[in-house]
Amino acid sequence: MRKYYSTKKVKYNNLTFDSGLELYFYKLLEKENLLADLKMQEPFEIQPAFKWQGKTIRKMDYVSDFYLTEKKIVIETKGLLEEKAKIKHKLFKFKFPDH
C-alpha cells in the first residue's frame, strides 16, 4: 500500500497534534474563542460490533480531529483522503447527517 503523505507530530501548549495542519486549525479555533466548545479526537461509532458466522466483527469508529459540540461541526484536517478514510466519511455522513 502506497503512503500518499507523511506528517510529523507537533507540540503546542502541552498538546500533541498529528500534523502541522491540525495545529494550524487548532490555533484558528483558539483565536476565535471556540476551545470551550471543542473536543479533540472525538470518536463516533459508525458501525456497531456484530456477529457473523459465529465470529465477532469489531465496531467501526470515525475519530474526528476536532468536534465543536454545540454547533455539531466536525473538522477533519487531512491533506489527502485515502480509500479507508473516504469510506468512513461516507458512513459518517449517512449515520450523522446533521453534523
Backbone as a printed PyTorch tensor [residue, N CA C, xyz], in Angstrom:
tensor([[[  0.8380,  -1.1800,   0.0000],
         [  0.0000,   0.0000,   0.0000],
         [  0.8800,   1.2400,   0.0000]],

        [[  0.5960,   2.1370,  -0.8900],
         [  1.3900,   3.3530,  -1.0420],
         [  0.9270,   4.4050,  -0.0390]],

        [[  1.8660,   5.0490,   0.6110],
         [  1.5460,   6.1310,   1.5300],
         [  1.6220,   7.4420,   0.7580]],

        [[  0.5610,   8.2300,   0.7990],
         [  0.4680,   9.4360,  -0.0060],
         [  1.1090,  10.6580,   0.6360]],

        [[  1.2390,  10.6400,   1.9250],
         [  1.7830,  11.8060,   2.6040],
         [  2.4730,  11.3560,   3.8840]],

        [[  3.3520,  12.1850,   4.3690],
         [  3.9560,  11.9050,   5.6700],
         [  3.7780,  13.1390,   6.5210]],

        [[  3.4720,  12.9160,   7.7690],
         [  3.2470,  14.0310,   8.6790],
         [  4.1420,  13.8390,   9.8920]],

        [[  4.3890,  14.9320,  10.5640],
         [  5.1940,  14.9310,  11.7740],
         [  4.3310,  15.4130,  12.9230]],

        [[  4.4300,  14.7340,  14.0490],
         [  3.7100,  15.1880,  15.2350],
         [  4.3490,  16.4890,  15.7200]],

        [[  3.4940,  17.3960,  16.1880],
         [  3.9780,  18.6740,  16.7060],
         [  3.3090,  18.9470,  18.0500]],

        [[  4.0220,  19.6890,  18.9040],
         [  3.5070,  20.0030,  20.2350],
         [  3.2210,  21.4930,  20.3510]],

        [[  2.1660,  21.7780,  21.1430],
         [  1.7760,  23.1640,  21.3930],
         [  0.9470,  23.1710,  22.6620]],

        [[  1.2900,  24.0170,  23.6350],
         [  0.5510,  24.1330,  24.8930],
         [  0.2660,  22.7780,  25.5450]],

        [[  1.2660,  21.9360,  25.6620],
         [  1.1540,  20.5980,  26.2660],
         [  0.2130,  19.6620,  25.5180]],

        [[ -0.1010,  19.9470,  24.2740],
         [ -0.9250,  19.0840,  23.4360],
         [ -0.0660,  18.5790,  22.2820]],

        [[ -0.3610,  17.3720,  21.8230],
         [  0.3430,  16.8190,  20.6740],
         [ -0.6290,  16.6920,  19.5190]],

        [[ -0.2330,  17.2020,  18.3720],
         [ -1.0590,  17.1720,  17.1730],
         [ -0.4030,  16.2590,  16.1480]],

        [[ -1.2120,  15.6210,  15.3350],
         [ -0.7060,  14.6760,  14.3460],
         [  0.0020,  15.3460,  13.1800]],

        [[ -0.2370,  16.6470,  12.9950],
         [  0.3930,  17.3470,  11.8670],
         [  0.3930,  18.8470,  12.1200]],

        [[  1.1640,  19.5380,  11.3120],
         [  1.1700,  20.9940,  11.3720],
         [ -0.1740,  21.5650,  10.9400]],

        [[ -0.8420,  20.9010,   9.9990],
         [ -2.1640,  21.3490,   9.5490],
         [ -3.1820,  21.2660,  10.6910]],

        [[ -3.1050,  20.1850,  11.4680],
         [ -4.0090,  20.0380,  12.6160],
         [ -3.7470,  21.1500,  13.6390]],

        [[ -2.4860,  21.4410,  13.8950],
         [ -2.1360,  22.5300,  14.8170],
         [ -2.6270,  23.8670,  14.2800]],

        [[ -2.4930,  24.0960,  12.9930],
         [ -2.9690,  25.3370,  12.3670],
         [ -4.4590,  25.5440,  12.6390]],

        [[ -5.2670,  24.4790,  12.4490],
         [ -6.6990,  24.6020,  12.6960],
         [ -7.0050,  24.8180,  14.1740]],

        [[ -6.2280,  24.1670,  15.0470],
         [ -6.4120,  24.3730,  16.4820],
         [ -6.1880,  25.8430,  16.8400]],

        [[ -5.1350,  26.4270,  16.2780],
         [ -4.8440,  27.8380,  16.5570],
         [ -5.9430,  28.7520,  16.0180]],

        [[ -6.5310,  28.3930,  14.8720],
         [ -7.6690,  29.1700,  14.3600],
         [ -8.8510,  29.1050,  15.3200]],

        [[ -9.1330,  27.9220,  15.8260],
         [-10.2320,  27.7590,  16.7820],
         [ -9.9370,  28.5120,  18.0730]],

        [[ -8.6890,  28.4820,  18.5080],
         [ -8.2610,  29.2130,  19.6980],
         [ -8.4630,  30.7130,  19.4890]],

        [[ -8.0550,  31.2180,  18.3340],
         [ -8.1820,  32.6480,  18.0150],
         [ -9.6470,  33.0900,  18.0120]],

        [[-10.5370,  32.2030,  17.5850],
         [-11.9710,  32.5170,  17.5250],
         [-12.7000,  32.1990,  18.8360]],

        [[-11.9460,  31.8810,  19.8970],
         [-12.5010,  31.5690,  21.2150],
         [-13.5040,  30.4140,  21.1800]],

        [[-13.1630,  29.3600,  20.4530],
         [-14.0420,  28.1980,  20.3340],
         [-13.5340,  26.9820,  21.1110]],

        [[-12.5140,  27.1460,  21.9430],
         [-11.9510,  25.9950,  22.6410],
         [-12.8690,  25.4340,  23.7230]],

        [[-13.7280,  26.2450,  24.3060],
         [-14.6420,  25.7480,  25.3450],
         [-15.6270,  24.7450,  24.7710]],

        [[-15.9520,  24.8750,  23.5080],
         [-16.9150,  24.0150,  22.8160],
         [-16.2190,  22.8600,  22.0800]],

        [[-14.9080,  22.7590,  22.2200],
         [-14.1150,  21.8520,  21.3890],
         [-13.8140,  20.5280,  22.0750]],

        [[-13.9790,  19.4520,  21.3100],
         [-13.4940,  18.1320,  21.7070],
         [-12.5080,  17.6980,  20.6390]],

        [[-11.3980,  17.1270,  21.0860],
         [-10.3790,  16.6610,  20.1460],
         [-10.3910,  15.1410,  20.1140]],

        [[-10.1700,  14.5870,  18.9140],
         [-10.1400,  13.1420,  18.7260],
         [-11.4270,  12.4910,  19.2430]],

        [[-12.5500,  13.0860,  18.8900],
         [-13.8630,  12.6100,  19.3390],
         [-14.2900,  11.4060,  18.4900]],

        [[-14.5470,  10.2540,  19.1340],
         [-14.9800,   9.0830,  18.3640],
         [-16.4890,   9.0930,  18.1150]],

        [[-16.8790,   8.6540,  16.9360],
         [-18.2730,   8.4730,  16.5600],
         [-18.4180,   7.0310,  16.0700]],

        [[-19.3010,   6.2710,  16.6730],
         [-19.4980,   4.8900,  16.2400],
         [-20.3170,   4.8840,  14.9520]],

        [[-19.7200,   4.4070,  13.8710],
         [-20.4400,   4.3810,  12.5890],
         [-20.9340,   2.9780,  12.2510]],

        [[-20.4280,   1.9680,  12.9550],
         [-20.9250,   0.6010,  12.7730],
         [-20.7120,  -0.1390,  14.0900]],

        [[-21.7790,  -0.6100,  14.7260],
         [-21.5930,  -1.3530,  15.9760],
         [-20.9870,  -2.7370,  15.7040]],

        [[-20.4540,  -3.3340,  16.7370],
         [-19.9530,  -4.7030,  16.6260],
         [-21.1380,  -5.6290,  16.3500]],

        [[-20.8670,  -6.7280,  15.6540],
         [-21.9320,  -7.6830,  15.3730],
         [-21.3410,  -9.0670,  15.1640]],

        [[-22.2040, -10.0620,  15.2200],
         [-21.7960, -11.4470,  14.9990],
         [-22.0650, -11.8170,  13.5470]],

        [[-21.1290, -12.5380,  12.9490],
         [-21.2850, -13.0280,  11.5810],
         [-20.6320, -14.4030,  11.5080]],

        [[-21.4090, -15.3770,  11.1790],
         [-20.9440, -16.7590,  11.0780],
         [-20.1570, -17.1860,  12.3150]],

        [[-20.6930, -16.8260,  13.4800],
         [-20.0870, -17.2220,  14.7450],
         [-18.8950, -16.3810,  15.1760]],

        [[-18.5090, -15.4110,  14.3800],
         [-17.3730, -14.5540,  14.7280],
         [-17.8650, -13.1610,  15.0620]],

        [[-17.1720, -12.5080,  15.9850],
         [-17.4980, -11.1290,  16.3290],
         [-16.7310, -10.1930,  15.4140]],

        [[-17.4580,  -9.3460,  14.7350],
         [-16.8560,  -8.3040,  13.9050],
         [-16.7950,  -7.0400,  14.7560]],

        [[-15.6220,  -6.4800,  14.8740],
         [-15.4480,  -5.3050,  15.7390],
         [-16.2160,  -4.0910,  15.2170]],

        [[-16.5330,  -3.2150,  16.1370],
         [-17.2000,  -1.9770,  15.7510],
         [-16.2430,  -1.1010,  14.9400]],

        [[-16.8070,  -0.1470,  14.2270],
         [-16.0070,   0.7820,  13.4370],
         [-16.3120,   2.1940,  13.9170]],

        [[-15.2770,   2.9150,  14.2640],
         [-15.4130,   4.3010,  14.7080],
         [-14.7960,   5.2340,  13.6840]],

        [[-15.3820,   6.4070,  13.5880],
         [-14.7630,   7.5190,  12.8790],
         [-14.2730,   8.4450,  13.9840]],

        [[-13.0030,   8.8040,  13.9730],
         [-12.4500,   9.6930,  15.0000],
         [-12.1140,  11.0200,  14.3340]],

        [[-12.8310,  12.0540,  14.7500],
         [-12.6240,  13.3770,  14.1570],
         [-11.4020,  14.0460,  14.7710]],

        [[-10.7840,  14.9270,  14.0090],
         [ -9.6900,  15.7140,  14.5750],
         [-10.2520,  16.6800,  15.6170]],

        [[-11.3240,  17.3800,  15.2380],
         [-11.9620,  18.3450,  16.1280],
         [-13.4710,  18.2190,  16.0000]],

        [[-14.1580,  18.4810,  17.1080],
         [-15.6190,  18.4630,  17.0970],
         [-16.1140,  19.6310,  17.9430]],

        [[-16.8610,  20.5330,  17.3190],
         [-17.4880,  21.6470,  18.0360],
         [-18.8780,  21.1590,  18.4510]],

        [[-19.0290,  20.8290,  19.7250],
         [-20.2080,  20.1130,  20.2030],
         [-21.5120,  20.8840,  20.0310]],

        [[-21.5260,  22.1430,  20.4060],
         [-22.7820,  22.9060,  20.3300],
         [-23.2250,  23.1450,  18.8910]],

        [[-22.2960,  23.3400,  18.0120],
         [-22.6220,  23.6060,  16.6070],
         [-22.7230,  22.3310,  15.7780]],

        [[-22.3180,  21.1930,  16.3730],
         [-22.2860,  19.9020,  15.6830],
         [-21.4500,  19.9780,  14.3960]],

        [[-20.2860,  20.6010,  14.5300],
         [-19.3760,  20.7340,  13.3970],
         [-18.1770,  19.8170,  13.6170]],

        [[-17.9210,  18.9750,  12.6370],
         [-16.7820,  18.0700,  12.6560],
         [-15.7230,  18.6500,  11.7170]],

        [[-14.4880,  18.7180,  12.2010],
         [-13.3930,  19.2480,  11.3960],
         [-12.3500,  18.1560,  11.2240]],

        [[-12.0460,  17.8650,   9.9880],
         [-11.0270,  16.8790,   9.6340],
         [ -9.9460,  17.6150,   8.8750]],

        [[ -8.6830,  17.3760,   9.2240],
         [ -7.6000,  18.1740,   8.6510],
         [ -6.6710,  17.3750,   7.7550]],

        [[ -7.1600,  16.3770,   7.0980],
         [ -6.3110,  15.5880,   6.2090],
         [ -6.0400,  16.3600,   4.9180]],

        [[ -4.8250,  16.2640,   4.4340],
         [ -4.4910,  16.8610,   3.1540],
         [ -5.0710,  16.0410,   2.0170]],

        [[ -4.9420,  14.7150,   2.1170],
         [ -5.4770,  13.7790,   1.1300],
         [ -6.2660,  12.7040,   1.8570]],

        [[ -7.3070,  12.2150,   1.2190],
         [ -8.0870,  11.1370,   1.8180],
         [ -7.7200,   9.8100,   1.1720]],

        [[ -7.2890,   8.8710,   1.9820],
         [ -7.0460,   7.5170,   1.4980],
         [ -8.3920,   6.8100,   1.3880]],

        [[ -8.4340,   5.6660,   0.7230],
         [ -9.6890,   4.9560,   0.4910],
         [-10.4260,   4.6400,   1.7830]],

        [[ -9.7040,   4.2010,   2.7980],
         [-10.3260,   3.8830,   4.0930],
         [-11.0360,   5.1130,   4.6670]],

        [[-10.3920,   6.2620,   4.5880],
         [-10.9820,   7.4910,   5.1120],
         [-12.2010,   7.9100,   4.2940]],

        [[-12.1640,   7.7120,   2.9800],
         [-13.3090,   8.0470,   2.1280],
         [-14.5290,   7.2200,   2.5070]],

        [[-14.3220,   5.9350,   2.7550],
         [-15.4260,   5.0560,   3.1470],
         [-15.9930,   5.4880,   4.4920]],

        [[-15.1260,   5.7760,   5.4560],
         [-15.5950,   6.2070,   6.7730],
         [-16.3540,   7.5280,   6.6900]],

        [[-15.9090,   8.4390,   5.8250],
         [-16.6290,   9.7060,   5.6520],
         [-18.0350,   9.4610,   5.1180]],

        [[-18.1710,   8.5690,   4.1560],
         [-19.4920,   8.2550,   3.6060],
         [-20.3960,   7.6570,   4.6720]],

        [[-19.8730,   6.7280,   5.4540],
         [-20.6550,   6.1130,   6.5260],
         [-21.0400,   7.1430,   7.5870]],

        [[-20.0960,   8.0310,   7.9030],
         [-20.3690,   9.0820,   8.8860],
         [-21.4960,   9.9900,   8.4070]],

        [[-21.4410,  10.4040,   7.1550],
         [-22.4750,  11.2890,   6.6050],
         [-23.8420,  10.6230,   6.6310]],

        [[-23.8740,   9.3150,   6.3960],
         [-25.1360,   8.5770,   6.4220],
         [-25.6850,   8.4940,   7.8410]],

        [[-24.8240,   8.1690,   8.8150],
         [-25.2840,   7.9590,  10.1820],
         [-25.5170,   9.2680,  10.9360]],

        [[-24.7680,  10.3020,  10.6070],
         [-24.8570,  11.5890,  11.3170],
         [-25.1160,  12.7280,  10.3170]],

        [[-26.2540,  12.7310,   9.6390],
         [-26.4980,  13.7400,   8.6020],
         [-26.5980,  15.1740,   9.1310]],

        [[-26.8480,  15.3550,  10.4220],
         [-26.9790,  16.7080,  10.9880],
         [-25.6550,  17.2750,  11.4720]],

        [[-24.5580,  16.5540,  11.2670],
         [-23.2310,  17.0340,  11.6780],
         [-22.4730,  17.5110,  10.4620]]])
